Each structure stands twice: as structure tokens, then as C-alpha cells.
Amino acid sequence: MIEQETQPEAIPEPRNTPEGGPSRPAAPVPGAVWQVRVRTKLDDLYQQLAVLSARDPDRAEALRAQLSRVEVVLGRSGVVEWLRGGNLEYAWQTIHSVERAMVGLRSPDELAGLLPAYRSAAAQVLPADDKVLSDLDTATGGVPVELLRARVQALLLRFHSASDEFHESARRLRNRMLGLSVFALVAEILVVLVQWLSHDVRLLEAPTDAGGVPAWRLLFFVLIAGALGAFLSALPSMITSRSGGLPYKLPFQQGLLKPPVGPLVAVVGIMLVIGGLVETSVSSTAALLGLAIVFGAGQQAVTAFADRRAAELLGPAAKS
């Protein structure tokens, strides 16, 4: 799976602090999953820096200070932040920056040992013919250590940039689908409200067995039936879909998009039937609601663009 935190790990090292350095107090366990993953990654980087600091104490301390700024955003949450994703992006981009800087603290033997892990992680998001991958393949014995470090840092920079762009695209798609869901719900509320206030125009012609039912109530039940049809049609894909390790839960948001859109499709479809554009008669309330369920399930044709975009984003994740 493609995850912001999928990075090559160093050889396990003891959990300690630099000699003479202050120990960090135990941090509380975060509530959100993405915060837990960031917290775990921070703990791992602190452990690695505790050992690497002996080679350059000042530089290691600067990197620890950079990581400490990430801890500040782990406790922040809210609807606006959930939509913008600023804390999430800042946390991972800072972690990525520290990981690239840590390459300068590693010995040539450590870099050579980590090359397969670096390449494997980058290959998940980069094309096989990417130049940074081919350059790394030539980084074998005899390459000057500074050139080796430069190639590894170039690979990580390219990998991190692609990973950040991937997650940004996923967040934007999530927000667009959420916006469409809210718009559809507002439109349905307005339609019922207008029908309730209007006594001269009926959006849906009542069947013979529902002649005394208020127009707004009949419309409301049609919307409910359309939502039921949309939910039933979306259920299989919601169960079998994979998130690709994303913190934005794209499959869940795809499922939330369909029930609000289904009722609108159902109303439009029934209006076309009643208007005579489709040679089908609606002689009873049961037939009307059944037709609404069928049209509601047909929302797949309307929401297919979101499904295709989500599949394009999650496609690389399905390969791992």
C-alpha cells in the first residue's frame, strides 16, 4: 500500500537518548489513525537520531528540534483542519525532510545496506524507468560516498514528492465528493420544501391509490426509496474496496456520495416516466417506489466519474 509513512527503516536500534541529552516525556497516544502513524514514525526517527548523533551532535540536535515541531500539530483537530489536511501534510513533509537529511549522517556501509529498501519503497510510486531509480542501480562498489549520498537523497526527494502529491490529490478528491454529497442533500431538502409550499404544481403525479397523499409527502418517500436503491447498489463496492493506506478513506467517501445522489436521480427518472418519455406506467404507490429504487440504483452512471478517479489514485496501491 502507498502510505506517507512507508519509508525504508534502519537497522533496529535501542530506544535511548544521546549521551548527556534530556529524555523526552512519554507522549499520550493520539486518537486519529494518521496521528498514531506519525507518532510511531517520530519515535523511530528519534531512536535512529540517538545513535547517529555521535557522528554530528549539532546536526542531529537540529533534526530533533525539527521533529519536535511535528509533535505540536498532533494534538490539533477539527472540521476545518480535517478538510484542509494542513497538519497531516506538514507532519509528513517534515518527517520526509528529516529522513533525507539523515542520509548525510549515515556511513557508506549503512547506505549500501539500505539501498534495496530505499529502492523498494520508491518503486511503489515511481515508474520503473524513472532516472533516479536507474541511477541508484548503478550505485555499487567504487562510487564515491558523496555521490552515493547525493543519489540516495535524490531518490528520496523524488519519492517523497510523488507520495505527497498522491496524498494531496486524494484529499482534494475526498473534499470534492463531500461537497457533492452536501450539495445533493441541500437540493433534496429544497425540493421537498418547495413542493410543500407550492399547492399548484406537483413534481410527481400521484398514483390512483395515493390521490389524497400530500405532494410533498409523496416526494419525500420517493427520495427515501431512491436513497435505498443507491445504498444497495453501492454496498458491494464499499465492502470490497481498498483504501490503499490513505488517511482520507476514499472508499468510504465514495459510498457516502451515492445515497445523496440516488434520490435526485430517482426523482428525475420518475419525472421522465410520468412525462411520457419512457413507455412505462405507474399505477400504484408500490410501483412508484419500486421505480424510485431502480432509478436510485442507477446513480452509478452519475457517480462513475468519482469511482474512476478514485480507482486511478488507488490503482498503484493495489499492486503492493
C-alpha positions as CSV (number, residue, x, y, z in Angstrom):
1,M,0.0,0.0,0.0
2,I,1.1,3.5,-0.7
3,E,1.4,5.3,2.6
4,Q,3.1,8.5,3.6
5,E,4.9,6.6,6.3
6,T,6.2,3.8,4.0
7,Q,9.8,4.5,4.2
8,P,12.9,2.2,4.5
9,E,13.6,1.5,8.1
10,A,17.1,1.5,9.5
11,I,18.6,-1.5,11.4
12,P,16.8,-1.8,14.7
13,E,18.5,0.3,17.4
14,P,18.0,0.6,21.1
15,R,15.5,3.1,22.4
16,N,17.7,5.6,24.2
17,T,18.7,9.2,24.1
18,P,22.1,10.8,23.2
19,E,24.6,10.6,26.0
20,G,24.1,13.5,28.3
21,G,20.8,14.6,26.4
22,P,17.5,15.1,28.1
23,S,15.0,12.3,27.9
24,R,11.6,13.0,26.3
25,P,8.5,12.5,28.4
26,A,6.1,9.8,27.2
27,A,3.6,11.3,24.8
28,P,-0.1,10.4,25.0
29,V,-1.5,8.0,22.4
30,P,-3.2,10.1,19.7
31,G,-6.8,9.5,18.8
32,A,-6.7,9.6,15.0
33,V,-5.1,6.8,13.0
34,W,-2.9,9.2,11.0
35,Q,-1.7,10.7,14.2
36,V,-0.8,7.3,15.5
37,R,1.2,6.5,12.4
38,V,3.0,9.9,12.7
39,R,3.7,9.2,16.4
40,T,5.2,5.8,15.6
41,K,7.4,7.3,12.8
42,L,8.6,10.0,15.1
43,D,9.6,7.5,17.8
44,D,11.5,5.5,15.2
45,L,13.3,8.6,13.9
46,Y,14.2,9.7,17.5
47,Q,15.7,6.3,18.1
48,Q,17.8,6.5,14.9
49,L,19.0,10.0,15.7
50,A,20.0,8.9,19.2
51,V,22.6,6.6,17.6
52,L,23.6,8.8,14.6
53,S,24.1,11.9,16.8
54,A,27.5,10.7,17.8
55,R,28.8,11.5,14.3
56,D,27.4,15.0,14.3
57,P,25.8,16.1,17.5
58,D,24.8,19.6,16.4
59,R,23.2,18.4,13.2
60,A,21.3,15.6,15.0
61,E,20.1,18.1,17.6
62,A,18.8,20.4,14.8
63,L,16.9,17.4,13.3
64,R,15.4,16.5,16.6
65,A,14.2,20.1,17.1
66,Q,12.7,19.9,13.6
67,L,10.8,16.8,14.6
68,S,9.6,18.3,17.8
69,R,7.6,20.9,15.9
70,V,5.6,18.0,14.4
71,E,4.5,16.9,17.8
72,V,2.8,20.3,18.3
73,V,0.3,19.6,15.5
74,L,-0.5,16.1,16.6
75,G,-2.9,17.4,19.2
76,R,-4.8,19.7,16.8
77,S,-8.0,18.6,15.2
78,G,-11.3,20.0,13.9
79,V,-13.6,20.1,10.9
80,V,-11.6,22.8,9.1
81,E,-8.3,21.0,9.7
82,W,-9.9,17.7,8.6
83,L,-10.9,19.3,5.3
84,R,-7.6,21.2,4.7
85,G,-5.3,18.5,5.8
86,G,-2.6,21.0,6.7
87,N,-1.4,19.3,9.9
88,L,-1.2,15.9,8.1
89,E,0.8,17.3,5.2
90,Y,3.1,19.4,7.5
91,A,3.8,16.4,9.7
92,W,4.8,14.1,6.8
93,Q,6.7,16.6,4.8
94,T,8.7,17.5,7.9
95,I,9.4,13.8,8.5
96,H,10.4,13.4,4.9
97,S,12.8,16.3,5.2
98,V,14.4,14.9,8.3
99,E,14.8,11.4,6.6
100,R,16.6,13.0,3.7
101,A,18.9,14.9,6.0
102,M,19.7,11.8,8.0
103,V,21.3,10.3,4.8
104,G,24.2,12.7,5.5
105,L,24.7,11.1,8.9
106,R,24.8,7.5,7.7
107,S,28.0,5.7,6.9
108,P,28.7,4.3,3.4
109,D,28.1,0.7,4.7
110,E,24.7,1.7,6.1
111,L,23.7,3.4,2.9
112,A,24.7,0.4,0.9
113,G,22.7,-1.9,3.1
114,L,19.7,0.3,2.9
115,L,19.8,0.7,-0.9
116,P,17.4,-2.2,-1.6
117,A,14.9,-0.8,1.0
118,Y,15.1,2.7,-0.5
119,R,14.5,1.4,-4.0
120,S,11.7,-0.9,-3.0
121,A,9.8,1.9,-1.2
122,A,10.3,4.3,-4.1
123,A,9.3,1.8,-6.7
124,Q,5.7,1.8,-5.3
125,V,5.0,5.3,-6.5
126,L,7.7,5.9,-9.2
127,P,7.7,4.4,-12.7
128,A,10.2,1.6,-13.3
129,D,12.1,3.7,-15.9
130,D,12.5,6.7,-13.6
131,K,16.0,8.1,-13.8
132,V,16.6,8.3,-10.1
133,L,15.9,4.5,-9.9
134,S,18.3,3.7,-12.7
135,D,21.0,6.0,-11.2
136,L,20.6,4.2,-7.9
137,D,21.0,0.8,-9.7
138,T,24.5,1.9,-10.7
139,A,25.4,2.9,-7.2
140,T,27.6,-0.1,-6.4
141,G,31.1,-0.5,-5.2
142,G,33.6,2.1,-6.2
143,V,31.2,5.0,-6.2
144,P,32.4,7.9,-4.1
145,V,30.5,8.2,-0.8
146,E,29.3,11.8,-1.5
147,L,27.9,10.7,-4.9
148,L,26.2,7.8,-3.3
149,R,24.6,10.1,-0.7
150,A,23.5,12.5,-3.4
151,R,21.9,9.8,-5.4
152,V,20.0,8.4,-2.3
153,Q,18.8,11.9,-1.4
154,A,17.7,12.5,-5.0
155,L,15.8,9.2,-4.9
156,L,14.1,10.1,-1.6
157,L,13.3,13.6,-2.8
158,R,11.6,12.3,-5.9
159,F,9.8,9.6,-3.9
160,H,8.6,12.0,-1.2
161,S,7.4,14.5,-3.8
162,A,5.4,11.8,-5.6
163,S,4.0,10.5,-2.3
164,D,3.0,14.0,-1.1
165,E,1.3,14.8,-4.5
166,F,-0.6,11.4,-4.3
167,H,-2.0,12.2,-0.9
168,E,-2.8,15.8,-1.9
169,S,-4.8,14.5,-4.9
170,A,-6.6,12.0,-2.7
171,R,-7.6,14.8,-0.2
172,R,-8.9,17.0,-3.0
173,L,-11.0,14.2,-4.4
174,R,-12.3,13.5,-0.9
175,N,-13.3,17.1,-0.5
176,R,-15.0,17.3,-3.9
177,M,-17.0,14.2,-3.2
178,L,-18.0,15.5,0.2
179,G,-19.1,18.8,-1.4
180,L,-21.2,17.0,-4.0
181,S,-22.8,15.0,-1.2
182,V,-23.7,18.1,0.7
183,F,-25.0,19.8,-2.4
184,A,-27.2,16.9,-3.2
185,L,-28.6,16.8,0.3
186,V,-29.4,20.5,0.2
187,A,-31.0,20.2,-3.2
188,E,-33.3,17.4,-1.9
189,I,-34.3,19.4,1.1
190,L,-35.1,22.4,-1.1
191,V,-37.1,20.3,-3.5
192,V,-39.3,18.9,-0.6
193,L,-39.6,22.4,0.9
194,V,-40.7,24.0,-2.4
195,Q,-43.2,21.2,-3.0
196,W,-44.6,21.7,0.5
197,L,-45.0,25.4,-0.1
198,S,-46.4,25.0,-3.6
199,H,-50.0,23.8,-3.9
200,D,-50.4,24.4,-7.6
201,V,-47.5,22.4,-9.1
202,R,-46.8,18.7,-8.4
203,L,-43.4,17.4,-9.4
204,L,-44.7,13.9,-9.2
205,E,-48.2,12.8,-10.3
206,A,-49.7,10.7,-7.5
207,P,-50.9,7.1,-8.5
208,T,-54.5,6.3,-8.2
209,D,-54.2,4.7,-4.7
210,A,-52.4,7.8,-3.3
211,G,-54.6,10.6,-4.6
212,G,-55.1,12.0,-1.1
213,V,-51.4,12.0,-0.1
214,P,-49.8,15.5,0.0
215,A,-47.4,16.0,-2.8
216,W,-44.5,16.8,-0.6
217,R,-45.0,13.6,1.4
218,L,-45.1,11.5,-1.7
219,L,-42.0,13.2,-3.0
220,F,-40.3,12.6,0.4
221,F,-41.0,8.8,0.2
222,V,-39.7,8.7,-3.4
223,L,-36.5,10.3,-2.2
224,I,-36.2,7.8,0.6
225,A,-36.7,4.9,-1.9
226,G,-34.1,6.4,-4.3
227,A,-31.6,6.6,-1.4
228,L,-32.3,2.9,-0.6
229,G,-31.6,1.9,-4.2
230,A,-28.4,3.9,-4.2
231,F,-27.3,2.3,-1.0
232,L,-27.9,-1.2,-2.2
233,S,-26.1,-0.6,-5.4
234,A,-23.1,0.9,-3.6
235,L,-22.9,-1.8,-0.9
236,P,-20.8,-4.4,-2.8
237,S,-18.1,-1.8,-3.8
238,M,-17.9,-0.4,-0.3
239,I,-17.3,-3.8,1.1
240,T,-14.6,-4.9,-1.4
241,S,-12.8,-1.6,-2.0
242,R,-9.4,-0.9,-0.5
243,S,-8.2,2.5,0.8
244,G,-4.6,2.0,-0.2
245,G,-3.5,3.1,3.3
246,L,-4.8,6.6,2.7
247,P,-5.8,8.6,5.7
248,Y,-8.7,10.1,3.7
249,K,-10.9,7.0,3.4
250,L,-11.7,7.4,-0.2
251,P,-13.9,4.2,-0.5
252,F,-16.0,5.4,2.5
253,Q,-16.5,8.8,0.9
254,Q,-17.4,7.2,-2.4
255,G,-20.1,5.3,-0.5
256,L,-21.4,8.5,1.1
257,L,-21.6,10.2,-2.3
258,K,-24.1,7.7,-3.7
259,P,-27.1,7.8,-1.2
260,P,-27.5,11.6,-1.6
261,V,-27.2,11.4,-5.4
262,G,-29.5,8.4,-5.8
263,P,-32.7,10.3,-4.7
264,L,-32.1,13.1,-7.2
265,V,-31.7,10.6,-10.0
266,A,-34.8,8.8,-8.9
267,V,-36.9,12.0,-9.0
268,V,-35.6,13.0,-12.4
269,G,-36.2,9.4,-13.7
270,I,-39.7,9.2,-12.5
271,M,-40.5,12.7,-13.9
272,L,-39.3,11.4,-17.3
273,V,-41.6,8.4,-16.9
274,I,-44.6,10.4,-15.9
275,G,-43.9,12.9,-18.7
276,G,-44.2,10.1,-21.2
277,L,-40.6,9.9,-22.4
278,V,-40.5,6.3,-21.3
279,E,-43.2,3.9,-22.1
280,T,-43.9,2.7,-18.6
281,S,-47.0,3.3,-16.5
282,V,-47.0,3.9,-12.7
283,S,-50.4,2.7,-11.5
284,S,-49.7,2.2,-7.8
285,T,-47.6,3.6,-4.9
286,A,-45.7,0.3,-4.7
287,A,-44.8,0.6,-8.4
288,L,-43.8,4.2,-7.9
289,L,-41.5,3.4,-5.0
290,G,-40.1,0.4,-6.8
291,L,-39.3,2.6,-9.8
292,A,-37.6,5.0,-7.5
293,I,-35.4,2.2,-6.1
294,V,-34.4,1.2,-9.6
295,F,-33.6,4.8,-10.7
296,G,-31.8,5.3,-7.4
297,A,-29.6,2.3,-8.1
298,G,-28.9,3.9,-11.5
299,Q,-26.9,6.6,-9.7
300,Q,-23.8,4.5,-10.6
301,A,-23.9,6.1,-14.1
302,V,-23.8,9.6,-12.5
303,T,-21.1,8.9,-9.8
304,A,-18.9,6.8,-12.1
305,F,-16.6,9.7,-12.7
306,A,-15.7,9.8,-9.0
307,D,-15.3,6.0,-9.0
308,R,-12.9,6.1,-11.9
309,R,-10.8,8.9,-10.4
310,A,-10.6,7.0,-7.1
311,A,-9.6,3.8,-8.9
312,E,-6.8,5.8,-10.8
313,L,-5.5,7.0,-7.4
314,L,-5.7,3.7,-5.6
315,G,-4.5,1.7,-8.6
316,P,-0.8,1.8,-7.7
317,A,-1.7,0.9,-4.1
318,A,-3.4,-2.3,-5.2
319,K,-0.1,-3.5,-6.7
320,S,1.6,-3.8,-3.4
